[in-house]
Amino acid sequence: MNTLQKNSLIVSFHEWHDWFRKWSIEKNTLWDIPVAAEKWTVRELISHMMRWDRYFWEGAISLIISGEEKQLQIQHLDFDIFNEAAREHAHTISIEELVQETLHYREQIIRALHELPAEDWTKEYRGLDGGPFTVQSYVEDFIWHDRHHMKQLEDMSNSL
């Protein structure tokens, strides 16, 4: 991977942070509204986003950037269990704390991504279960994930 590709991915990965910061200010009364029929509330969805960022920050990115990549704590998870815990967590903290944590973890990751040399983006790391992990695939997957949930939130906001 070259520096231009790395920077392009970081810009795309940063979209969620900037979008969420603006959205959380403009739409601050929508937190307990479901994003669609039979779907999570906004609060729960944002907690889901934050918890994934926290998981990757604490279990992978912070360790890679500090040279402790042999200590990676990530592994393949049961997504349903992880996501349910994130949904439940949404109701244990205030909206202000949720917003701050959401921005904090994404900012930490973005800073680290800038520091990581472009050639290390494609390096294959191993998680606790031996599964492969590359920074590039993680960032690409979460750009898609971010955009998916941003669209849900935009559609919900526009339908009100």
DSSP file with accessible surface (Angstrom, degrees, kcal/mol):
  #  RESIDUE AA STRUCTURE BP1 BP2  ACC     N-H-->O    O-->H-N    N-H-->O    O-->H-N    TCO  KAPPA ALPHA  PHI   PSI    X-CA   Y-CA   Z-CA
    1    1 A M              0   0   53      0, 0.0     2,-0.2     0, 0.0   120,-0.1   0.000 360.0 360.0 360.0 137.3    0.0    0.0    0.0
    2    2 A N     >  -     0   0   82      1,-0.1     4,-2.3   117,-0.1     5,-0.2  -0.489 360.0-103.3 -97.8 171.4    1.3    3.4   -0.8
    3    3 A T  H  > S+     0   0   87      1,-0.2     4,-2.9     2,-0.2     5,-0.2   0.864 119.2  55.6 -63.0 -36.9    0.9    6.6    1.2
    4    4 A L  H  > S+     0   0  138      2,-0.2     4,-2.2     1,-0.2    -1,-0.2   0.932 109.9  45.8 -63.5 -43.0   -1.8    8.0   -1.1
    5    5 A Q  H  > S+     0   0   99      2,-0.2     4,-2.3     1,-0.2    -2,-0.2   0.918 113.1  50.8 -64.6 -43.5   -3.9    4.9   -0.7
    6    6 A K  H  X S+     0   0   17     -4,-2.3     4,-2.3     1,-0.2    -2,-0.2   0.948 111.6  46.8 -58.1 -50.2   -3.4    5.0    3.1
    7    7 A N  H  X S+     0   0   64     -4,-2.9     4,-2.4     1,-0.2    -1,-0.2   0.873 109.9  53.9 -63.9 -36.2   -4.4    8.7    3.3
    8    8 A S  H  X S+     0   0   71     -4,-2.2     4,-2.1    -5,-0.2    -1,-0.2   0.915 109.6  47.7 -64.0 -42.3   -7.4    8.1    1.1
    9    9 A L  H  X S+     0   0   25     -4,-2.3     4,-2.8     2,-0.2    -2,-0.2   0.901 110.4  52.0 -65.5 -39.3   -8.6    5.3    3.4
   10   10 A I  H  X S+     0   0    3     -4,-2.3     4,-2.1     2,-0.2    -2,-0.2   0.921 108.0  51.7 -63.4 -42.4   -8.0    7.5    6.5
   11   11 A V  H  X S+     0   0  100     -4,-2.4     4,-0.7     1,-0.2    -1,-0.2   0.940 113.1  44.8 -59.2 -45.3  -10.1   10.3    5.0
   12   12 A S  H >< S+     0   0   25     -4,-2.1     3,-0.8     1,-0.2     4,-0.4   0.901 112.6  50.9 -66.4 -39.2  -12.9    7.8    4.3
   13   13 A F  H >< S+     0   0    0     -4,-2.8     3,-0.6     1,-0.2     4,-0.5   0.811 105.6  57.9 -68.1 -26.8  -12.6    6.3    7.8
   14   14 A H  H 3X S+     0   0   50     -4,-2.1     4,-2.1     1,-0.2     5,-0.3   0.677  83.9  84.5 -76.0 -17.8  -12.8    9.8    9.3
   15   15 A E  H <X S+     0   0   67     -3,-0.8     4,-2.9    -4,-0.7     5,-0.3   0.883  86.5  53.4 -53.9 -44.2  -16.2   10.4    7.6
   16   16 A W  H <> S+     0   0    1     -3,-0.6     4,-3.3    -4,-0.4     5,-0.3   0.933 107.9  50.3 -58.6 -46.7  -18.0    8.8   10.5
   17   17 A H  H  > S+     0   0    7     -4,-0.5     4,-2.4     2,-0.2    -2,-0.2   0.949 116.0  40.1 -57.7 -52.8  -16.3   11.0   13.1
   18   18 A D  H  X S+     0   0   85     -4,-2.1     4,-2.0     2,-0.2     5,-0.2   0.917 117.8  48.4 -65.5 -43.1  -17.1   14.2   11.3
   19   19 A W  H  X S+     0   0   45     -4,-2.9     4,-3.0    -5,-0.3     5,-0.2   0.939 113.1  47.3 -62.4 -47.1  -20.6   13.2   10.3
   20   20 A F  H  X S+     0   0    0     -4,-3.3     4,-3.1    -5,-0.3     5,-0.2   0.902 108.3  54.9 -64.4 -40.7  -21.5   12.0   13.8
   21   21 A R  H  X S+     0   0  104     -4,-2.4     4,-1.1    -5,-0.3    -1,-0.2   0.955 115.0  39.6 -57.4 -48.3  -20.1   15.1   15.5
   22   22 A K  H  X S+     0   0  128     -4,-2.0     4,-2.4     1,-0.2     3,-0.5   0.936 116.8  50.0 -67.1 -46.6  -22.4   17.3   13.3
   23   23 A W  H  X S+     0   0   10     -4,-3.0     4,-2.9     1,-0.2    -2,-0.2   0.897 105.9  55.6 -60.5 -43.4  -25.4   14.9   13.5
   24   24 A S  H  < S+     0   0   12     -4,-3.1    -1,-0.2    -5,-0.2    -2,-0.2   0.809 111.7  44.5 -64.8 -27.5  -25.2   14.6   17.3
   25   25 A I  H >< S+     0   0  119     -4,-1.1     3,-0.7    -3,-0.5    -2,-0.2   0.922 118.9  40.8 -79.0 -45.2  -25.5   18.4   17.7
   26   26 A E  H 3< S+     0   0  109     -4,-2.4    -2,-0.2     1,-0.2    -3,-0.2   0.836 124.4  35.5 -73.2 -34.1  -28.2   18.9   15.1
   27   27 A K  T >< S+     0   0   65     -4,-2.9     3,-2.0    -5,-0.2    -1,-0.2  -0.134  71.3 139.8-113.5  37.5  -30.4   15.8   16.0
   28   28 A N  T <   +     0   0   98     -3,-0.7     3,-0.3     1,-0.3    -1,-0.1   0.534  67.0  58.0 -69.1  -1.9  -29.9   15.8   19.7
   29   29 A T  T 3  S+     0   0  116     -3,-0.2     3,-0.3     1,-0.1    -1,-0.3   0.425  88.6  75.2-103.1   2.8  -33.5   14.9   20.5
   30   30 A L    X   +     0   0   17     -3,-2.0     3,-1.8     1,-0.2    12,-0.5   0.348  56.8 111.6 -96.9   7.9  -33.6   11.7   18.5
   31   31 A W  T 3  S+     0   0   13      1,-0.3    12,-2.9    -3,-0.3    13,-0.3   0.768  80.5  41.2 -59.9 -31.8  -31.7    9.4   20.8
   32   32 A D  T 3  S+     0   0   96     -3,-0.3    -1,-0.3    10,-0.2    -2,-0.1   0.198  90.2 104.7-106.7  20.1  -34.5    7.1   21.9
   33   33 A I  S <  S-     0   0   55     -3,-1.8     9,-1.7     1,-0.0    10,-0.1  -0.822  76.9-113.6 -98.2 134.2  -36.2    6.8   18.5
   34   34 A P  B     -A   41   0A  64      0, 0.0     7,-0.3     0, 0.0     6,-0.1  -0.380  16.9-132.0 -63.2 144.9  -35.8    3.5   16.6
   35   35 A V  S    S-     0   0    9      5,-2.9     2,-0.3     1,-0.2     6,-0.1   0.733  85.9 -15.3 -71.9 -20.1  -33.8    3.9   13.4
   36   36 A A  S >  S-     0   0   51      4,-0.3     3,-2.0   120,-0.0    -1,-0.2  -0.950  99.5 -56.3-166.4 170.9  -36.5    1.9   11.6
   37   37 A A  T 3  S+     0   0   90     -2,-0.3     3,-0.1     1,-0.3    -2,-0.0  -0.324 125.4   5.3 -58.7 132.7  -39.4   -0.4   12.5
   38   38 A E  T 3  S+     0   0  197      1,-0.2    -1,-0.3    -4,-0.0     2,-0.2   0.712 111.2 114.4  65.7  21.3  -38.2   -3.3   14.6
   39   39 A K  S <  S-     0   0  118     -3,-2.0    -1,-0.2     1,-0.1    -3,-0.0  -0.703  72.3 -81.4-116.1 172.3  -34.6   -1.8   14.8
   40   40 A W        -     0   0   69     -2,-0.2    -5,-2.9    -6,-0.1    -4,-0.3  -0.223  47.5-103.5 -65.7 161.4  -32.5   -0.4   17.5
   41   41 A T  B  >  -A   34   0A  21     -7,-0.3     4,-2.6    -6,-0.1     5,-0.2  -0.346  34.5-104.8 -77.2 166.8  -32.8    3.1   18.9
   42   42 A V  H  > S+     0   0    0     -9,-1.7     4,-2.9   -12,-0.5     5,-0.3   0.931 122.9  54.4 -56.9 -46.6  -30.3    5.7   17.9
   43   43 A R  H  > S+     0   0   37    -12,-2.9     4,-2.2     1,-0.2    -1,-0.2   0.915 110.4  46.2 -54.6 -45.9  -28.7    5.5   21.3
   44   44 A E  H  > S+     0   0   17    -13,-0.3     4,-2.2     2,-0.2    -1,-0.2   0.909 112.0  50.3 -67.0 -40.6  -28.2    1.7   20.9
   45   45 A L  H  X S+     0   0    3     -4,-2.6     4,-2.2     2,-0.2    -2,-0.2   0.922 111.0  48.5 -65.1 -41.8  -26.9    2.1   17.4
   46   46 A I  H  X S+     0   0    0     -4,-2.9     4,-2.8     1,-0.2     5,-0.2   0.915 110.1  51.9 -66.2 -39.4  -24.3    4.7   18.4
   47   47 A S  H  X S+     0   0    0     -4,-2.2     4,-3.0    -5,-0.3    -1,-0.2   0.915 107.4  53.8 -61.3 -40.9  -23.3    2.5   21.4
   48   48 A H  H  X S+     0   0    8     -4,-2.2     4,-1.8     2,-0.2    -2,-0.2   0.934 110.5  46.1 -57.3 -46.9  -22.8   -0.3   18.9
   49   49 A M  H  X S+     0   0    1     -4,-2.2     4,-2.1     1,-0.2    -2,-0.2   0.933 114.5  47.4 -62.7 -47.4  -20.5    1.9   16.8
   50   50 A M  H  X S+     0   0    0     -4,-2.8     4,-3.0     1,-0.2     5,-0.2   0.918 109.3  53.2 -62.5 -43.2  -18.6    3.1   19.8
   51   51 A R  H  X S+     0   0   44     -4,-3.0     4,-2.5     1,-0.2    -1,-0.2   0.874 108.4  50.0 -65.7 -34.3  -18.1   -0.4   21.2
   52   52 A W  H  X S+     0   0   17     -4,-1.8     4,-2.4    -5,-0.2     5,-0.3   0.931 112.1  48.0 -67.7 -42.3  -16.6   -1.7   17.9
   53   53 A D  H  X S+     0   0    0     -4,-2.1     4,-2.7     1,-0.2    -2,-0.2   0.936 113.2  48.3 -61.3 -44.5  -14.2    1.2   17.8
   54   54 A R  H  X S+     0   0   61     -4,-3.0     4,-2.9     2,-0.2     5,-0.4   0.921 109.9  52.7 -61.8 -42.9  -13.3    0.6   21.5
   55   55 A Y  H  X S+     0   0   41     -4,-2.5     4,-2.4    -5,-0.2     5,-0.2   0.936 114.7  40.3 -58.5 -48.7  -12.8   -3.1   20.8
   56   56 A F  H  X>S+     0   0   25     -4,-2.4     5,-2.6     2,-0.2     4,-1.5   0.861 115.9  51.4 -73.2 -33.3  -10.4   -2.5   17.9
   57   57 A W  I  <>S+     0   0   41     -4,-2.7     5,-2.3    -5,-0.3     6,-0.4   0.976 119.4  34.0 -63.8 -54.4   -8.6    0.3   19.6
   58   58 A E  I  <5S+     0   0  100     -4,-2.9    -2,-0.2    -5,-0.2    -3,-0.2   0.862 126.1  40.1 -71.9 -34.9   -8.0   -1.6   22.8
   59   59 A G  I  <5S-     0   0    5     -4,-2.4    14,-2.8    -5,-0.4    15,-0.8   0.634 134.9  -5.6 -93.4 -13.6   -7.5   -5.0   21.3
   60   60 A A  I  X5S+     0   0    0     -4,-1.5     4,-2.8    -5,-0.2     3,-0.3   0.515 119.9  51.6-141.7 -65.3   -5.5   -4.2   18.2
   61   61 A I  I  ><S+     0   0    6     -5,-2.6     4,-2.7     1,-0.3     5,-0.2   0.906 111.3  47.5 -60.5 -46.4   -4.7   -0.7   17.0
   62   62 A S  H  ><S+     0   0   27     -5,-2.3     4,-1.3    -6,-0.4    -1,-0.3   0.874 115.3  47.8 -63.4 -33.8   -3.2    0.7   20.2
   63   63 A L  H  4>S+     0   0   24     -6,-0.4     5,-2.9    -3,-0.3     6,-0.3   0.891 111.8  48.8 -74.0 -39.6   -1.1   -2.5   20.5
   64   64 A I  H ><5S+     0   0   11     -4,-2.8     3,-1.6     4,-0.2     5,-0.3   0.947 111.8  48.8 -64.0 -46.6    0.1   -2.3   17.0
   65   65 A I  H 3<5S+     0   0   50     -4,-2.7    -1,-0.2     1,-0.3    -2,-0.2   0.826 111.7  49.7 -67.9 -26.7    1.1    1.3   17.2
   66   66 A S  T 3<5S-     0   0   63     -4,-1.3    -1,-0.3    -5,-0.2    -2,-0.2   0.376 119.1-108.3 -93.5   7.2    3.0    0.8   20.5
   67   67 A G  T < 5S+     0   0   55     -3,-1.6     3,-0.3    -4,-0.2    -3,-0.2   0.628  90.4 114.0  80.8  13.5    4.9   -2.2   19.0
   68   68 A E    > < +     0   0   99     -5,-2.9     3,-2.7    -6,-0.2    -4,-0.2  -0.088  25.1 135.9-106.3  35.9    3.1   -4.8   21.1
   69   69 A E  G >   +     0   0   47     -6,-0.3     3,-1.3     1,-0.3    57,-0.3   0.728  63.3  67.5 -62.2 -18.9    1.4   -6.5   18.1
   70   70 A K  G 3  S+     0   0  187      1,-0.3    -1,-0.3    -3,-0.3    -2,-0.1   0.640  96.1  58.5 -73.2  -9.8    2.2   -9.9   19.5
   71   71 A Q  G <  S+     0   0  109     -3,-2.7    -1,-0.3   -11,-0.1    -2,-0.2   0.163  73.6 154.7-103.4  15.9   -0.3   -9.1   22.3
   72   72 A L    <   -     0   0    4     -3,-1.3   -12,-0.2    54,-0.3   -13,-0.1  -0.167  27.7-164.2 -50.0 136.3   -3.3   -8.6   20.1
   73   73 A Q        +     0   0   95    -14,-2.8     2,-0.2   -18,-0.1   -13,-0.2   0.280  50.4 108.0-107.7   7.5   -6.5   -9.2   22.0
   74   74 A I        +     0   0   11    -15,-0.8    54,-2.8    52,-0.1    55,-0.5  -0.517  36.3 160.0 -88.2 157.1   -8.9   -9.5   19.1
   75   75 A Q        -     0   0   88     52,-0.2     2,-0.3    53,-0.2    -2,-0.0  -0.960  51.8 -69.9-160.3 167.3  -10.6  -12.7   17.9
   76   76 A H        -     0   0  134     -2,-0.3     2,-0.3     1,-0.0    55,-0.0  -0.530  60.5-163.1 -66.7 128.0  -13.6  -13.7   15.9
   77   77 A L        -     0   0   50     -2,-0.3     2,-1.0     4,-0.0     3,-0.1  -0.754  31.7-103.4-111.9 161.0  -16.6  -13.0   18.1
   78   78 A D     >  -     0   0   89     -2,-0.3     4,-2.4     1,-0.2     3,-0.3  -0.752  37.2-157.6 -78.0 105.2  -20.2  -14.0   18.2
   79   79 A F  H  > S+     0   0  121     -2,-1.0     4,-3.2     1,-0.2     5,-0.3   0.857  86.4  56.9 -58.9 -37.8  -21.5  -10.7   16.7
   80   80 A D  H  > S+     0   0  130      2,-0.2     4,-2.1     1,-0.2    -1,-0.2   0.924 110.2  43.5 -62.0 -43.7  -25.0  -11.2   18.1
   81   81 A I  H  > S+     0   0  118     -3,-0.3     4,-2.2     2,-0.2    -2,-0.2   0.935 116.1  47.8 -66.7 -45.5  -23.6  -11.4   21.7
   82   82 A F  H  X S+     0   0   33     -4,-2.4     4,-2.0     1,-0.2    -2,-0.2   0.940 114.3  46.4 -60.0 -47.3  -21.2   -8.5   21.2
   83   83 A N  H  X S+     0   0   30     -4,-3.2     4,-2.4     1,-0.2    -1,-0.2   0.865 109.8  53.2 -67.8 -35.1  -23.9   -6.3   19.6
   84   84 A E  H  X S+     0   0   70     -4,-2.1     4,-2.6    -5,-0.3    -1,-0.2   0.911 108.4  50.7 -65.6 -40.2  -26.5   -7.1   22.3
   85   85 A A  H  X S+     0   0   37     -4,-2.2     4,-2.5     2,-0.2    -2,-0.2   0.895 110.2  50.3 -63.4 -38.2  -23.9   -6.1   25.0
   86   86 A A  H  X S+     0   0    0     -4,-2.0     4,-1.5     2,-0.2    -2,-0.2   0.916 109.6  50.7 -65.3 -40.9  -23.4   -2.8   23.1
   87   87 A R  H  < S+     0   0   66     -4,-2.4     4,-0.4     1,-0.2     3,-0.3   0.935 112.3  46.2 -62.4 -44.7  -27.2   -2.3   22.9
   88   88 A E  H >< S+     0   0  106     -4,-2.6     3,-1.5     1,-0.2    -1,-0.2   0.896 106.8  58.7 -65.5 -38.9  -27.5   -2.9   26.7
   89   89 A H  H >X S+     0   0   30     -4,-2.5     3,-2.4     1,-0.3     4,-0.6   0.841  91.3  71.3 -59.2 -32.5  -24.5   -0.6   27.4
   90   90 A A  T 3< S+     0   0    0     -4,-1.5     3,-0.4    -3,-0.3    -1,-0.3   0.785  97.7  49.8 -55.6 -26.8  -26.3    2.3   25.7
   91   91 A H  T <4 S+     0   0   96     -3,-1.5    -1,-0.3    -4,-0.4    -2,-0.2   0.361 100.8  63.4 -97.3   6.1  -28.7    2.4   28.6
   92   92 A T  T <4 S+     0   0  101     -3,-2.4     2,-0.3    -4,-0.2    -1,-0.2   0.490 101.5  49.3-105.4  -6.9  -26.0    2.5   31.3
   93   93 A I  S  < S-     0   0   21     -4,-0.6     2,-0.1    -3,-0.4     0, 0.0  -0.903  86.2-101.8-130.2 161.6  -24.4    5.8   30.3
   94   94 A S     >  -     0   0   43     -2,-0.3     4,-2.5     1,-0.1     5,-0.2  -0.320  33.3-112.0 -75.9 162.5  -25.6    9.3   29.6
   95   95 A I  H  > S+     0   0   30      1,-0.2     4,-2.9     2,-0.2     5,-0.2   0.909 119.4  55.0 -59.2 -41.9  -26.0   10.7   26.1
   96   96 A E  H  > S+     0   0  135      1,-0.2     4,-2.5     2,-0.2    -1,-0.2   0.919 109.2  46.4 -60.5 -43.4  -23.1   13.1   26.8
   97   97 A E  H  > S+     0   0   95      2,-0.2     4,-2.9     1,-0.2     5,-0.2   0.907 112.0  51.6 -65.1 -40.6  -20.8   10.2   27.8
   98   98 A L  H  X S+     0   0    1     -4,-2.5     4,-2.5     2,-0.2    -2,-0.2   0.928 111.0  47.1 -62.8 -44.3  -21.8    8.2   24.8
   99   99 A V  H  X S+     0   0   19     -4,-2.9     4,-2.5     2,-0.2     5,-0.2   0.946 114.1  47.6 -61.7 -47.8  -21.1   11.1   22.4
  100  100 A Q  H  X S+     0   0  126     -4,-2.5     4,-2.8    -5,-0.2    -2,-0.2   0.916 114.0  46.1 -62.1 -43.4  -17.7   11.7   24.1
  101  101 A E  H  X S+     0   0   50     -4,-2.9     4,-2.5     2,-0.2     5,-0.3   0.905 111.1  53.2 -66.2 -39.8  -16.7    8.0   24.0
  102  102 A T  H  X S+     0   0    1     -4,-2.5     4,-1.5    -5,-0.2    -2,-0.2   0.943 115.5  39.5 -60.4 -47.2  -17.8    7.7   20.4
  103  103 A L  H  X S+     0   0   10     -4,-2.5     4,-2.6    -5,-0.2    -2,-0.2   0.909 114.0  55.8 -68.9 -41.4  -15.7   10.6   19.3
  104  104 A H  H  X S+     0   0   79     -4,-2.8     4,-2.4    -5,-0.2    -2,-0.2   0.933 108.4  44.3 -58.5 -52.7  -12.8    9.6   21.6
  105  105 A Y  H  X S+     0   0   32     -4,-2.5     4,-2.2     1,-0.2    -1,-0.2   0.910 114.7  48.5 -65.5 -38.7  -12.2    6.1   20.3
  106  106 A R  H  X S+     0   0    1     -4,-1.5     4,-2.7    -5,-0.3    -1,-0.2   0.924 111.3  51.0 -67.6 -39.4  -12.5    7.1   16.7
  107  107 A E  H  X S+     0   0   53     -4,-2.6     4,-2.6     1,-0.2     5,-0.2   0.911 108.9  51.5 -61.2 -42.5  -10.1   10.0   17.2
  108  108 A Q  H  X S+     0   0   44     -4,-2.4     4,-2.1    -5,-0.2    -1,-0.2   0.926 112.2  46.0 -59.6 -46.0   -7.6    7.6   18.9
  109  109 A I  H  X S+     0   0    0     -4,-2.2     4,-2.7     2,-0.2    -2,-0.2   0.933 111.7  50.9 -64.6 -44.9   -7.8    5.2   16.0
  110  110 A I  H  X S+     0   0   10     -4,-2.7     4,-2.0     1,-0.2    -2,-0.2   0.925 110.0  49.9 -61.4 -44.6   -7.4    8.0   13.4
  111  111 A R  H  X S+     0   0  126     -4,-2.6     4,-1.5     1,-0.2    -1,-0.2   0.927 112.5  47.7 -57.7 -45.5   -4.4    9.4   15.1
  112  112 A A  H  X S+     0   0    5     -4,-2.1     4,-1.9     1,-0.2    -2,-0.2   0.892 107.8  55.2 -64.7 -39.8   -2.8    5.9   15.2
  113  113 A L  H  < S+     0   0    1     -4,-2.7    -1,-0.2     1,-0.2    -2,-0.2   0.884 106.0  52.3 -62.6 -37.5   -3.6    5.3   11.6
  114  114 A H  H  < S+     0   0  102     -4,-2.0    -1,-0.2     1,-0.2    -2,-0.2   0.883 111.7  47.2 -63.1 -38.2   -1.8    8.5   10.6
  115  115 A E  H  < S+     0   0  135     -4,-1.5    -2,-0.2    -5,-0.2    -1,-0.2   0.787  91.1  93.7 -73.9 -29.6    1.3    7.3   12.6
  116  116 A L  S  < S-     0   0    9     -4,-1.9     5,-0.1    -5,-0.1   -51,-0.1  -0.497  85.0-114.9 -71.6 124.5    1.4    3.8   11.1
  117  117 A P    >   -     0   0   53      0, 0.0     3,-1.6     0, 0.0     4,-0.5  -0.279  22.8-118.8 -57.2 145.0    3.7    3.5    8.1
  118  118 A A  G >  S+     0   0    6      1,-0.3     3,-1.5     2,-0.2     4,-0.4   0.857 112.6  59.2 -56.0 -36.9    1.8    2.7    4.9
  119  119 A E  G >  S+     0   0  130      1,-0.3     3,-0.6     2,-0.2    -1,-0.3   0.777  98.9  59.2 -67.7 -21.4    3.7   -0.6    4.5
  120  120 A D  G <  S+     0   0   50     -3,-1.6     3,-0.5     1,-0.2    15,-0.4   0.611  85.8  78.8 -81.7  -9.5    2.4   -1.8    7.9
  121  121 A W  G <  S+     0   0    0     -3,-1.5    15,-2.5    -4,-0.5    16,-0.3   0.802  99.7  39.4 -67.0 -29.5   -1.2   -1.5    6.7
  122  122 A T  S <  S+     0   0   67     -3,-0.6    -1,-0.2    -4,-0.4    -2,-0.2   0.444  87.0 119.4-101.0  -0.5   -1.0   -4.8    4.8
  123  123 A K        -     0   0   85     -3,-0.5     2,-0.6    -4,-0.2    12,-0.4  -0.420  66.6-124.7 -64.1 136.9    1.1   -6.6    7.4
  124  124 A E        -     0   0  109     10,-0.1     2,-0.2    -2,-0.1    10,-0.2  -0.775  30.5-175.5 -92.3 117.9   -0.7   -9.7    8.7
  125  125 A Y  E     -B  133   0B  10      8,-3.2     8,-2.0    -2,-0.6     2,-0.4  -0.665  19.1-128.0-101.7 164.6   -1.1   -9.8   12.4
  126  126 A R  E     -B  132   0B 129    -57,-0.3   -54,-0.3    -2,-0.2   -52,-0.1  -0.963  15.3-149.0-120.6 131.8   -2.7  -12.7   14.4
  127  127 A G    >   -     0   0   11      4,-2.5     3,-2.0    -2,-0.4   -52,-0.2  -0.123  44.0 -80.6 -82.3-174.8   -5.4  -12.3   17.0
  128  128 A L  T 3  S+     0   0   95    -54,-2.8   -53,-0.2     1,-0.3   -55,-0.1   0.820 132.7  47.1 -58.1 -34.8   -6.0  -14.5   20.1
  129  129 A D  T 3  S-     0   0   75    -55,-0.5    -1,-0.3     2,-0.1   -54,-0.1   0.323 120.9-106.3 -92.2   8.7   -7.6  -17.2   18.0
  130  130 A G  S <  S+     0   0   36     -3,-2.0    -2,-0.1     1,-0.3   -55,-0.1   0.410  71.7 147.3  83.3  -3.5   -4.8  -17.1   15.4
  131  131 A G        -     0   0   12    -57,-0.1    -4,-2.5     1,-0.1    -1,-0.3  -0.372  52.3-107.0 -66.9 144.4   -7.1  -15.4   12.9
  132  132 A P  E     -B  126   0B  76      0, 0.0     2,-0.3     0, 0.0    -6,-0.2  -0.390  35.8-175.0 -74.2 149.8   -5.4  -13.0   10.5
  133  133 A F  E     -B  125   0B  16     -8,-2.0    -8,-3.2    -2,-0.1     2,-0.4  -0.981   6.3-178.7-144.4 126.3   -5.9   -9.2   10.9
  134  134 A T     >  -     0   0   26     -2,-0.3     4,-2.1   -10,-0.2     5,-0.2  -0.977  30.3-134.3-122.3 146.4   -4.6   -6.4    8.7
  135  135 A V  H  > S+     0   0    1    -15,-0.4     4,-2.8   -12,-0.4     5,-0.3   0.916 106.4  55.7 -61.9 -41.4   -5.2   -2.8    9.3
  136  136 A Q  H  > S+     0   0   48    -15,-2.5     4,-2.7     1,-0.2     5,-0.2   0.942 109.0  44.6 -59.0 -48.1   -6.2   -2.2    5.7
  137  137 A S  H  > S+     0   0   44    -16,-0.3     4,-2.6     1,-0.2    -1,-0.2   0.905 113.2  52.0 -66.5 -37.6   -9.0   -4.9    5.8
  138  138 A Y  H  X S+     0   0    6     -4,-2.1     4,-2.4     2,-0.2    -2,-0.2   0.957 112.5  44.5 -59.7 -50.2  -10.2   -3.6    9.1
  139  139 A V  H  X S+     0   0    0     -4,-2.8     4,-2.1     1,-0.2    -2,-0.2   0.936 114.1  49.3 -63.1 -45.1  -10.4    0.0    7.9
  140  140 A E  H  X S+     0   0   84     -4,-2.7     4,-1.7    -5,-0.3    -1,-0.2   0.925 111.8  48.9 -61.4 -43.7  -12.1   -1.0    4.6
  141  141 A D  H  X S+     0   0  103     -4,-2.6     4,-2.2    -5,-0.2    -1,-0.2   0.905 112.7  47.5 -62.2 -40.8  -14.6   -3.1    6.4
  142  142 A F  H  X S+     0   0   23     -4,-2.4     4,-3.1     2,-0.2    -1,-0.2   0.772 103.2  60.6 -79.2 -21.3  -15.5   -0.4    8.9
  143  143 A I  H  X S+     0   0   12     -4,-2.1     4,-2.4     2,-0.2    -1,-0.2   0.953 109.9  44.1 -63.5 -45.0  -15.8    2.3    6.2
  144  144 A W  H  X S+     0   0  170     -4,-1.7     4,-2.4     2,-0.2    -2,-0.2   0.942 114.5  49.3 -61.9 -46.8  -18.6    0.1    4.8
  145  145 A H  H  X S+     0   0   28     -4,-2.2     4,-2.1     1,-0.2     5,-0.2   0.921 111.2  49.7 -59.0 -46.7  -20.0   -0.4    8.3
  146  146 A D  H  X S+     0   0    2     -4,-3.1     4,-2.7     1,-0.2    -1,-0.2   0.937 111.7  47.5 -57.4 -49.7  -19.9    3.3    9.0
  147  147 A R  H  X S+     0   0  109     -4,-2.4     4,-2.4     1,-0.2    -1,-0.2   0.876 108.2  56.0 -64.6 -37.0  -21.7    4.3    5.8
  148  148 A H  H  X S+     0   0   80     -4,-2.4     4,-1.8    -5,-0.2    -1,-0.2   0.946 113.5  39.7 -58.5 -49.2  -24.3    1.6    6.3
  149  149 A H  H  X S+     0   0   19     -4,-2.1     4,-2.4     2,-0.2    -2,-0.2   0.843 111.5  56.6 -74.9 -31.4  -25.3    3.0    9.7
  150  150 A M  H  X S+     0   0   18     -4,-2.7     4,-2.8    -5,-0.2    -1,-0.2   0.930 107.7  49.8 -62.0 -41.8  -24.9    6.7    8.6
  151  151 A K  H  X S+     0   0  119     -4,-2.4     4,-3.1     1,-0.2     5,-0.2   0.914 108.9  52.0 -63.4 -42.3  -27.5    5.9    5.9
  152  152 A Q  H  X S+     0   0   36     -4,-1.8     4,-2.4     1,-0.2    -1,-0.2   0.928 112.6  45.3 -57.9 -45.7  -29.8    4.4    8.4
  153  153 A L  H  X S+     0   0    0     -4,-2.4     4,-2.6     2,-0.2    -2,-0.2   0.893 113.9  48.5 -67.6 -39.0  -29.6    7.4   10.6
  154  154 A E  H  X S+     0   0   81     -4,-2.8     4,-2.7     2,-0.2    -2,-0.2   0.931 111.8  49.2 -65.8 -44.5  -30.0    9.8    7.7
  155  155 A D  H  X S+     0   0   80     -4,-3.1     4,-1.3     2,-0.2    -2,-0.2   0.920 113.1  47.5 -60.4 -43.7  -33.1    7.9    6.4
  156  156 A M  H  X S+     0   0    7     -4,-2.4     4,-0.6    -5,-0.2     3,-0.5   0.943 112.8  48.2 -62.3 -46.9  -34.6    7.9    9.9
  157  157 A S  H >< S+     0   0   12     -4,-2.6     3,-0.9     1,-0.2    -2,-0.2   0.898 111.5  50.2 -60.8 -41.3  -34.0   11.6   10.4
  158  158 A N  H 3< S+     0   0  128     -4,-2.7    -1,-0.2     1,-0.2    -2,-0.2   0.734 104.9  58.1 -71.4 -22.2  -35.4   12.5    7.0
  159  159 A S  H 3<        0   0   93     -4,-1.3    -1,-0.2    -3,-0.5    -2,-0.2   0.579 360.0 360.0 -84.3  -9.2  -38.6   10.5    7.6
  160  160 A L    <<        0   0  122     -3,-0.9    -3,-0.0    -4,-0.6    -4,-0.0  -0.495 360.0 360.0 -84.1 360.0  -39.5   12.5   10.7
